[in-house]
Amino acid sequence: MYGVESCVHPDYRGRGVGSLLMEARFDVLRRLNLRGLIAGSIPMDYHNVAASMAVEDYVREVVEGKRFDTNLSKQLHKGFQVHNLIPEYIHDMRSLNWAVAIVWDNPAYEPGKLAEAPLFEVPRLYRTQLRSGLPSPTGAAGS
Ligand SMILES: CC(C)(COP(=O)(O)OP(=O)(O)OC[C@H]1O[C@@H](n2cnc3c(N)ncnc32)[C@H](O)[C@@H]1OP(=O)(O)O)[C@@H](O)C(=O)NCCC(=O)NCCS
């Protein structure tokens, strides 16, 4: 499966929403018995060091946990692995147009097994409480 654009509003990042979106995608893969998920991740903090560091070294340090990237580090934490770099993936000055192809292999994948449910039955309702203890969203009443 190819993952196209998941995004959490900046005011709500770091509160567990992105984690739920990723887990919902993994759930679809398990239910449809798909082999894996590939997506383009924007290394969005690369611009901070781009003048002195090649993107290959930046991504390597993020993978090794020596450096935190607002986007890629969270995806790696959820089990994605870096596959390769993609130049000119998207017009985005934060990553200098770079993306990282990230892959999640479905550990439950069984070759030849039929999907558990047809696609139209896949959507589920996720209910959750946002994690607390973080700054209130910009402009929220009382903040
Ligand atoms: C990537 C993105 C979706 C993450 O959303 P988010 O709501 O901030 O993510 P969460 O707060 O749920 O964190 C995701 C996971 O990273 C973990 N995490 C948070 N900070 C971390 C850190 N410093 N180091 C490692 N892991 C960290 C969280 O604990 C969570 O995992 P868990 O639920 O298993 O504990 C969000 O940053 C975003 O919208 N980015 C811009 C759009 C984009 O580029 N999307 C990807 C391309 S399609």
The ligand as an SDF file (V2000), in Angstrom:
LIG
                    3D

 48 50  0  0  0  0  0  0  0  0999 V2000
    4.1440   13.0010   11.3230 C   0  0  0  0  0  0  0  0  0  0  0  0
    2.9360   13.5090   12.0640 C   0  0  0  0  0  0  0  0  0  0  0  0
    1.6830   12.9850   11.3670 C   0  0  0  0  0  0  0  0  0  0  0  0
    2.9650   12.9850   13.5130 C   0  0  0  0  0  0  0  0  0  0  0  0
    1.7790   13.4490   14.2030 O   0  0  0  0  0  0  0  0  0  0  0  0
    1.7680   13.7240   15.8010 P   0  0  0  0  0  0  0  0  0  0  0  0
    0.3410   13.8780   16.1910 O   0  0  0  0  0  0  0  0  0  0  0  0
    2.6780   14.8410   16.1470 O   0  0  0  0  0  0  0  0  0  0  0  0
    2.3740   12.3660   16.3290 O   0  0  0  0  0  0  0  0  0  0  0  0
    2.2250   11.7230   17.7960 P   0  0  0  0  0  0  0  0  0  0  0  0
    2.2020   12.7700   18.8540 O   0  0  0  0  0  0  0  0  0  0  0  0
    1.0730   10.7780   17.7760 O   0  0  0  0  0  0  0  0  0  0  0  0
    3.5770   10.9160   17.9040 O   0  0  0  0  0  0  0  0  0  0  0  0
    3.7820    9.7850   17.0690 C   0  0  0  0  0  0  0  0  0  0  0  0
    4.6830    8.8110   17.7930 C   0  0  0  0  0  0  0  0  0  0  0  0
    5.9850    9.4010   17.9060 O   0  0  0  0  0  0  0  0  0  0  0  0
    6.3950    9.2920   19.2580 C   0  0  0  0  0  0  0  0  0  0  0  0
    7.3040   10.3920   19.5790 N   0  0  0  0  0  0  0  0  0  0  0  0
    6.9630   11.6270   19.9700 C   0  0  0  0  0  0  0  0  0  0  0  0
    8.0760   12.3470   20.2190 N   0  0  0  0  0  0  0  0  0  0  0  0
    9.1050   11.5280   19.9500 C   0  0  0  0  0  0  0  0  0  0  0  0
   10.5170   11.6810   20.0100 C   0  0  0  0  0  0  0  0  0  0  0  0
   11.0760   12.8430   20.4220 N   0  0  0  0  0  0  0  0  0  0  0  0
   11.2960   10.6390   19.6460 N   0  0  0  0  0  0  0  0  0  0  0  0
   10.7450    9.4730   19.2520 C   0  0  0  0  0  0  0  0  0  0  0  0
    9.4140    9.2550   19.1840 N   0  0  0  0  0  0  0  0  0  0  0  0
    8.6230   10.2900   19.5380 C   0  0  0  0  0  0  0  0  0  0  0  0
    5.1280    9.3410   20.0600 C   0  0  0  0  0  0  0  0  0  0  0  0
    5.3410    8.7970   21.3650 O   0  0  0  0  0  0  0  0  0  0  0  0
    4.1850    8.5210   19.2320 C   0  0  0  0  0  0  0  0  0  0  0  0
    4.3500    7.1290   19.4120 O   0  0  0  0  0  0  0  0  0  0  0  0
    3.4430    6.2720   20.4960 P   0  0  0  0  0  0  0  0  0  0  0  0
    2.0280    6.6930   20.3170 O   0  0  0  0  0  0  0  0  0  0  0  0
    3.6970    4.8420   20.1060 O   0  0  0  0  0  0  0  0  0  0  0  0
    3.9690    6.6340   21.8420 O   0  0  0  0  0  0  0  0  0  0  0  0
    2.9210   15.0480   12.1480 C   0  0  0  0  0  0  0  0  0  0  0  0
    4.1440   15.4730   12.6870 O   0  0  0  0  0  0  0  0  0  0  0  0
    2.6400   15.7450   10.8280 C   0  0  0  0  0  0  0  0  0  0  0  0
    1.4810   16.0200   10.5050 O   0  0  0  0  0  0  0  0  0  0  0  0
    3.6760   16.0660   10.0500 N   0  0  0  0  0  0  0  0  0  0  0  0
    3.5340   16.8610    8.7850 C   0  0  0  0  0  0  0  0  0  0  0  0
    2.9170   16.1140    7.6440 C   0  0  0  0  0  0  0  0  0  0  0  0
    3.8130   15.0520    7.0990 C   0  0  0  0  0  0  0  0  0  0  0  0
    4.9280   15.3360    6.6920 O   0  0  0  0  0  0  0  0  0  0  0  0
    3.3190   13.8160    7.1140 N   0  0  0  0  0  0  0  0  0  0  0  0
    4.0760   12.6980    6.6430 C   0  0  0  0  0  0  0  0  0  0  0  0
    4.1630   12.5630    5.1420 C   0  0  0  0  0  0  0  0  0  0  0  0
    2.7410   11.7910    4.4350 S   0  0  0  0  0  0  0  0  0  0  0  0
  1  2  1  0
  2  3  1  0
  2  4  1  0
  2 36  1  0
  4  5  1  0
  5  6  1  0
  6  7  2  0
  6  8  1  0
  6  9  1  0
  9 10  1  0
 10 11  2  0
 10 12  1  0
 10 13  1  0
 13 14  1  0
 14 15  1  0
 15 16  1  0
 15 30  1  0
 16 17  1  0
 17 18  1  0
 17 28  1  0
 18 19  1  0
 18 27  1  0
 19 20  2  0
 20 21  1  0
 21 22  1  0
 21 27  2  0
 22 23  1  0
 22 24  2  0
 24 25  1  0
 25 26  2  0
 26 27  1  0
 28 29  1  0
 28 30  1  0
 30 31  1  0
 31 32  1  0
 32 33  2  0
 32 34  1  0
 32 35  1  0
 36 37  1  0
 36 38  1  0
 38 39  2  0
 38 40  1  0
 40 41  1  0
 41 42  1  0
 42 43  1  0
 43 44  2  0
 43 45  1  0
 45 46  1  0
 46 47  1  0
 47 48  1  0
M  END
$$$$
